[in-house]
Amino acid sequence: MRPLEDYLVIDFSQFLSGPSASLRLADMGARVIKIERLGIGDICRTLYTSNLIMNGESSVFHAINRNKESFEVDLKNEEDRDMVRELLKKADVMIHNFRPGVMERLGFDYPSVSALNPTIIYGEVSGYGTDTEWKNKPGQDLLLQSVTGLTFLTGNADSGPVAMGLSIVDMLAGAHLVQGLLACLYRKAIRNEGGFVQVSMMESAYDFQFETITTFMNDGGALPERSKRNNANAYLGAPYGIYQTENGYLALAMGSIPQLGLLLGCEKLEDYVELKEAFDKRDEIKAALAEHLLTETTEKWLSILEPADIWCADVLNWNALMTHDGFKVLNMIQEVNMEDGYKYETTRCPIRIDGELLISSKGSPKLGQDNERIIKEFITQKTIANA
């Protein structure tokens, strides 16, 4: 039995942050019912991140909404709202990621929902919080990366701001929401109390940078300085970075510069014997190292560095990764099935509990596919008659 079996989650959220949270709860055994807009559903169904259409809908929707049910309603219609209220009376958790004010207008804000169900755990993701002057701005990942300083940590010194290549702030906010929800579920199990969990993407992005922001705050407000080349961390010295080789790339973490010089046969590096030079002279060290590493293959350098316990790694694309034994042994890919028979491959939950992989063969739902089943199970005849 999975830890969250018999828990019911009602999920109003769409796109990435909220749905990533409900996905993780579903992986741990919860039953997740998506509340979707009549005729349209989650905007993620048609918001394509690539030109790949899977069974008529966006690939990202299928990735983040597997193992859930879809309840299609018109939240502007009072009868439909009554049906949703019936679900909320029986729910353990509710999630939404609408802008401030939306749920209040619909009658599904925390005071209204807790009046229906005092022990419900109510989870809310916003872009910028509910009290800031930015609260009504769109909570979109690239925008949040940009306004929180995150884009000045990636890339080289002359690159300008560089965004991360995926929706990292969405995923962080979703993970933080799950942490808060699980904490409140634990409290509920002990005290039978509900709770109100609030997460903002902005605060999640700040927390993501706790290490670098702490350094900045205690270093006289000095801004991080990325190295001019091969930058991988603005606060770390050479050799930290990714380097091109004769046939690919090599990642190098922290290490002694003179030792690297001896192992690699790069005499220029042997002159940097002072520890502080690894940072103070990192650009010239990285330039010399980059030039030298081009002379041999990645495999050659790894055969020298790995036996010497130097922190290094090959740099793999997905084609190379998925044929690697180190990836295959993890069984990270699972096949899931939609109700109409469509099958697709996707990643599994990365968590093991009691040695068990948290996998499920249930794919993403078609819009409204579970309406009849949910109404029959949860909605009283009186409510249906009023509708």
C-alpha positions as CSV (number, residue, x, y, z in Angstrom):
1,M,0.0,0.0,0.0
2,R,1.3,3.4,-1.0
3,P,1.5,6.1,1.7
4,L,-1.2,8.3,0.3
5,E,-3.7,5.7,-0.8
6,D,-7.3,6.6,0.2
7,Y,-6.4,10.3,0.1
8,L,-8.5,12.4,-2.4
9,V,-6.9,15.4,-4.1
10,I,-9.0,18.0,-6.0
11,D,-6.8,19.8,-8.4
12,F,-7.9,23.1,-10.1
13,S,-4.4,23.9,-11.3
14,Q,-3.1,24.0,-14.8
15,F,0.1,24.1,-16.8
16,L,3.1,23.1,-14.7
17,S,3.6,24.2,-11.1
18,G,0.3,22.9,-9.5
19,P,0.0,19.9,-11.8
20,S,3.6,18.9,-11.0
21,A,2.6,18.8,-7.3
22,S,-0.5,16.8,-7.9
23,L,1.5,14.4,-10.1
24,R,3.8,13.7,-7.2
25,L,0.9,13.1,-4.8
26,A,-0.6,10.7,-7.3
27,D,2.7,8.8,-7.6
28,M,2.6,8.3,-3.8
29,G,-0.9,6.8,-4.0
30,A,-3.4,9.7,-3.8
31,R,-6.4,9.8,-6.1
32,V,-6.2,13.1,-8.1
33,I,-9.2,14.6,-9.9
34,K,-8.4,17.5,-12.2
35,I,-11.1,20.1,-12.4
36,E,-11.0,21.3,-16.0
37,R,-12.7,24.1,-17.9
38,L,-15.6,23.1,-20.1
39,G,-14.6,22.6,-23.7
40,I,-11.0,23.8,-23.1
41,G,-9.5,22.0,-20.1
42,D,-6.1,22.6,-18.8
43,I,-4.4,25.2,-21.1
44,C,-1.4,22.8,-21.1
45,R,-3.4,20.5,-23.4
46,T,-2.8,22.9,-26.3
47,L,0.2,24.9,-25.1
48,Y,2.9,23.1,-27.1
49,T,6.5,23.1,-26.0
50,S,7.6,21.5,-29.2
51,N,6.0,20.5,-32.5
52,L,5.2,17.1,-31.0
53,I,1.5,16.3,-30.7
54,M,0.6,13.1,-28.9
55,N,-2.9,11.7,-29.3
56,G,-4.2,15.2,-30.3
57,E,-2.6,17.1,-27.4
58,S,0.6,18.6,-26.1
59,S,3.4,16.3,-25.0
60,V,3.9,18.3,-21.8
61,F,0.3,17.7,-20.8
62,H,0.8,13.9,-21.1
63,A,4.0,14.1,-19.2
64,I,2.7,16.0,-16.2
65,N,-0.9,14.7,-15.9
66,R,-0.6,10.9,-16.0
67,N,-2.3,9.0,-13.3
68,K,-5.1,11.5,-12.9
69,E,-8.8,11.8,-13.6
70,S,-10.5,14.6,-15.5
71,F,-13.8,16.3,-14.3
72,E,-15.0,18.8,-17.0
73,V,-17.1,21.6,-15.6
74,D,-18.2,25.2,-16.1
75,L,-17.2,27.0,-13.0
76,K,-19.3,30.0,-14.0
77,N,-22.3,27.8,-13.7
78,E,-23.8,27.5,-10.2
79,E,-25.0,23.9,-10.7
80,D,-21.5,22.8,-11.8
81,R,-20.0,24.7,-8.8
82,D,-22.4,22.8,-6.5
83,M,-21.0,19.5,-7.9
84,V,-17.5,20.6,-7.2
85,R,-18.5,21.6,-3.7
86,E,-19.7,18.1,-3.2
87,L,-16.2,16.8,-4.2
88,L,-14.5,19.2,-1.9
89,K,-16.6,18.1,1.1
90,K,-15.0,14.7,0.7
91,A,-11.5,15.8,-0.3
92,D,-8.3,15.7,1.8
93,V,-6.4,18.2,-0.4
94,M,-7.3,20.9,-2.8
95,I,-4.7,22.6,-5.2
96,H,-4.9,25.7,-7.4
97,N,-2.5,28.1,-9.1
98,F,-4.8,30.9,-10.3
99,R,-3.9,34.5,-9.9
100,P,-5.0,36.2,-6.7
101,G,-8.7,37.0,-6.7
102,V,-9.9,34.3,-9.1
103,M,-10.9,31.7,-6.6
104,E,-12.5,34.3,-4.4
105,R,-14.8,35.3,-7.3
106,L,-15.6,31.7,-8.0
107,G,-16.3,31.0,-4.3
108,F,-13.4,28.5,-3.9
109,D,-11.1,30.6,-1.8
110,Y,-9.7,29.1,1.4
111,P,-12.4,30.5,3.9
112,S,-15.2,29.2,1.6
113,V,-13.7,25.8,1.1
114,S,-12.7,25.3,4.8
115,A,-16.3,26.2,5.7
116,L,-17.4,23.2,3.6
117,N,-14.6,21.0,4.9
118,P,-12.7,22.2,8.0
119,T,-10.0,19.5,7.7
120,I,-9.1,20.0,4.1
121,I,-5.5,20.9,3.2
122,Y,-5.7,23.8,0.8
123,G,-2.7,24.4,-1.4
124,E,-2.1,27.5,-3.5
125,V,0.7,28.5,-5.9
126,S,1.0,32.1,-7.1
127,G,3.6,33.8,-9.2
128,Y,4.6,36.6,-6.9
129,G,2.6,36.0,-3.7
130,T,-0.6,37.7,-2.7
131,D,0.7,40.8,-1.0
132,T,3.3,42.2,-3.5
133,E,2.7,45.0,-6.0
134,W,3.5,42.3,-8.7
135,K,0.7,40.0,-7.6
136,N,-1.3,40.3,-10.7
137,K,1.5,39.8,-13.2
138,P,1.6,36.5,-15.1
139,G,3.4,33.8,-13.1
140,Q,5.4,32.5,-16.1
141,D,8.7,30.6,-15.6
142,L,11.0,32.7,-17.9
143,L,9.6,35.9,-16.3
144,L,10.3,34.6,-12.8
145,Q,13.8,33.4,-13.7
146,S,14.4,37.0,-15.0
147,V,13.2,39.0,-12.1
148,T,14.8,36.9,-9.4
149,G,18.4,37.2,-10.6
150,L,18.6,33.6,-11.6
151,T,19.6,34.4,-15.2
152,F,22.9,36.0,-14.1
153,L,24.3,32.7,-12.8
154,T,24.4,30.7,-16.0
155,G,26.6,31.3,-19.0
156,N,29.9,33.1,-19.4
157,A,30.8,36.6,-18.3
158,D,30.0,38.2,-21.7
159,S,26.9,36.1,-22.3
160,G,24.4,38.5,-20.7
161,P,21.5,37.0,-18.8
162,V,21.0,33.3,-19.7
163,A,17.8,31.4,-18.9
164,M,17.8,27.7,-17.8
165,G,16.7,25.3,-20.5
166,L,13.6,24.1,-18.7
167,S,10.8,25.5,-16.5
168,I,12.8,25.2,-13.3
169,V,10.8,27.7,-11.2
170,D,7.5,26.0,-12.0
171,M,9.0,22.6,-10.8
172,L,10.5,24.1,-7.7
173,A,7.3,25.7,-6.7
174,G,5.5,22.4,-7.2
175,A,8.0,20.6,-5.1
176,H,7.7,23.2,-2.3
177,L,3.9,22.9,-2.4
178,V,4.2,19.1,-2.0
179,Q,6.4,19.6,1.0
180,G,3.9,21.9,2.7
181,L,0.9,19.7,1.8
182,L,2.6,16.6,3.3
183,A,3.5,18.4,6.5
184,C,-0.1,19.5,6.9
185,L,-1.3,15.9,6.1
186,Y,0.9,14.7,8.9
187,R,-0.5,17.2,11.3
188,K,-4.0,16.3,10.1
189,A,-3.4,12.6,10.9
190,I,-2.3,13.6,14.4
191,R,-4.7,16.4,15.3
192,N,-7.4,16.2,12.6
193,E,-6.7,19.8,11.6
194,G,-6.9,21.4,8.1
195,G,-4.4,23.8,6.8
196,F,-3.6,26.5,4.2
197,V,-0.3,26.1,2.3
198,Q,0.9,29.0,0.2
199,V,3.8,28.9,-2.2
200,S,4.9,31.6,-4.7
201,M,7.2,31.0,-7.7
202,M,9.2,34.1,-6.7
203,E,9.9,32.8,-3.2
204,S,10.8,29.3,-4.7
205,A,13.3,31.0,-7.0
206,Y,14.9,32.9,-4.2
207,D,15.1,29.7,-2.1
208,F,16.7,27.9,-5.0
209,Q,19.5,30.5,-4.8
210,F,19.9,30.3,-1.0
211,E,23.6,29.5,-1.2
212,T,24.5,32.2,-3.7
213,I,22.2,34.9,-2.1
214,T,23.7,34.1,1.3
215,T,27.2,34.7,-0.1
216,F,26.0,38.0,-1.8
217,M,24.4,39.3,1.4
218,N,27.5,38.7,3.4
219,D,30.1,39.8,0.8
220,G,29.3,43.5,0.9
221,G,26.7,43.2,-1.9
222,A,29.3,42.2,-4.5
223,L,27.5,40.8,-7.5
224,P,28.5,37.3,-8.7
225,E,31.1,37.4,-11.5
226,R,30.9,34.6,-14.0
227,S,34.2,33.5,-15.5
228,K,34.9,34.6,-19.1
229,R,34.8,31.0,-20.4
230,N,33.7,27.6,-19.3
231,N,31.6,29.0,-16.5
232,A,29.5,26.6,-14.5
233,N,29.3,28.4,-11.1
234,A,30.0,32.1,-10.6
235,Y,31.3,31.5,-7.1
236,L,33.7,28.6,-7.9
237,G,37.3,28.8,-9.3
238,A,39.0,26.7,-11.9
239,P,38.7,24.1,-13.2
240,Y,34.9,24.1,-12.5
241,G,33.2,23.9,-15.9
242,I,32.5,22.0,-19.1
243,Y,35.3,21.7,-21.7
244,Q,35.4,20.5,-25.3
245,T,37.6,17.6,-26.1
246,E,38.7,16.1,-29.4
247,N,35.4,14.2,-29.8
248,G,33.0,15.5,-27.2
249,Y,32.9,17.3,-23.9
250,L,34.2,16.8,-20.4
251,A,32.9,18.1,-17.1
252,L,35.3,19.0,-14.3
253,A,34.3,19.9,-10.8
254,M,36.6,21.1,-8.0
255,G,40.2,19.9,-8.0
256,S,43.9,20.8,-7.5
257,I,45.2,22.8,-10.5
258,P,48.8,21.5,-10.2
259,Q,47.6,17.9,-9.8
260,L,45.5,18.3,-12.9
261,G,48.5,19.6,-14.8
262,L,50.6,16.6,-13.8
263,L,47.9,14.0,-14.6
264,L,47.0,15.6,-18.0
265,G,50.5,16.5,-19.0
266,C,49.7,20.2,-19.1
267,E,52.8,22.0,-17.9
268,K,51.1,25.4,-17.8
269,L,48.8,24.3,-15.0
270,E,51.7,23.2,-12.8
271,D,52.6,26.8,-12.1
272,Y,49.4,27.6,-10.2
273,V,50.4,26.3,-6.8
274,E,48.6,28.9,-4.6
275,L,45.0,27.9,-3.7
276,K,43.6,31.4,-4.2
277,E,44.9,31.4,-7.8
278,A,42.2,28.9,-8.7
279,F,39.7,31.8,-8.4
280,D,41.8,34.9,-8.9
281,K,43.3,33.5,-12.1
282,R,40.5,31.2,-13.2
283,D,40.1,32.7,-16.7
284,E,43.7,32.1,-17.7
285,I,43.7,28.7,-16.0
286,K,40.6,27.7,-17.9
287,A,42.0,29.0,-21.1
288,A,45.1,26.9,-20.8
289,L,43.0,23.8,-19.7
290,A,40.5,24.2,-22.6
291,E,43.3,24.4,-25.2
292,H,45.0,21.3,-23.8
293,L,41.8,19.2,-23.5
294,L,41.1,19.6,-27.2
295,T,44.2,17.4,-27.9
296,E,42.6,14.1,-26.8
297,T,39.3,12.3,-26.6
298,T,36.9,12.4,-23.7
299,E,37.5,8.7,-23.2
300,K,41.2,9.2,-23.0
301,W,40.9,12.0,-20.3
302,L,38.4,10.0,-18.3
303,S,40.8,7.0,-18.3
304,I,43.4,9.2,-16.7
305,L,41.3,11.2,-14.3
306,E,38.8,8.7,-12.9
307,P,41.5,6.3,-11.5
308,A,43.1,9.3,-9.8
309,D,39.7,10.1,-8.1
310,I,39.3,13.4,-9.9
311,W,35.7,14.6,-10.0
312,C,34.9,14.4,-13.7
313,A,32.2,13.1,-16.1
314,D,31.3,12.6,-19.7
315,V,28.7,15.0,-21.0
316,L,25.9,13.0,-22.5
317,N,23.0,13.9,-24.7
318,W,19.8,12.0,-24.3
319,N,20.6,9.5,-27.1
320,A,23.9,8.6,-25.4
321,L,22.3,8.7,-21.9
322,M,19.5,6.2,-22.7
323,T,21.9,3.6,-24.1
324,H,24.1,3.9,-21.0
325,D,24.1,1.0,-18.5
326,G,24.0,3.5,-15.7
327,F,20.7,4.8,-17.0
328,K,19.2,1.5,-17.9
329,V,19.6,-0.1,-14.5
330,L,17.5,2.7,-12.9
331,N,14.3,1.8,-14.9
332,M,13.4,5.5,-15.1
333,I,11.2,5.0,-18.2
334,Q,7.7,3.6,-17.9
335,E,5.0,2.9,-20.4
336,V,1.5,4.3,-19.6
337,N,-1.9,3.7,-21.2
338,M,-4.7,6.2,-21.9
339,E,-8.3,5.1,-21.6
340,D,-8.7,5.1,-25.4
341,G,-5.8,2.7,-25.8
342,Y,-3.1,5.2,-26.7
343,K,0.3,4.3,-25.2
344,Y,3.3,6.4,-24.5
345,E,6.6,6.3,-22.7
346,T,7.5,8.8,-20.0
347,T,9.6,9.1,-16.8
348,R,8.5,7.5,-13.5
349,C,8.5,9.0,-10.0
350,P,12.2,9.3,-8.8
351,I,11.2,8.2,-5.2
352,R,11.5,4.7,-3.8
353,I,9.5,3.7,-0.7
354,D,10.4,0.5,1.1
355,G,12.4,-0.5,-1.9
356,E,9.4,-0.1,-4.2
357,L,9.4,1.9,-7.4
358,L,6.4,4.2,-7.6
359,I,5.2,3.3,-11.1
360,S,1.7,3.3,-12.6
361,S,0.5,2.3,-16.0
362,K,-2.3,4.9,-16.0
363,G,-1.8,7.7,-18.6
364,S,-3.2,11.2,-18.8
365,P,-7.0,11.6,-19.1
366,K,-9.0,12.8,-22.0
367,L,-11.0,16.0,-21.2
368,G,-14.0,15.0,-19.1
369,Q,-13.5,11.3,-19.5
370,D,-14.3,10.6,-15.8
371,N,-17.4,12.8,-15.4
372,E,-19.9,10.1,-15.4
373,R,-17.9,7.9,-12.9
374,I,-17.2,10.8,-10.6
375,I,-20.8,12.0,-10.5
376,K,-22.1,8.5,-9.8
377,E,-19.6,8.1,-6.9
378,F,-19.4,11.5,-5.3
379,I,-22.4,13.7,-6.3
380,T,-25.6,13.2,-4.3
381,Q,-28.9,12.7,-6.2
382,K,-30.2,15.9,-4.6
383,T,-27.3,17.9,-6.1
384,I,-28.0,16.3,-9.6
385,A,-31.7,17.1,-9.3
386,N,-30.9,20.7,-8.5
387,A,-28.6,20.8,-11.5
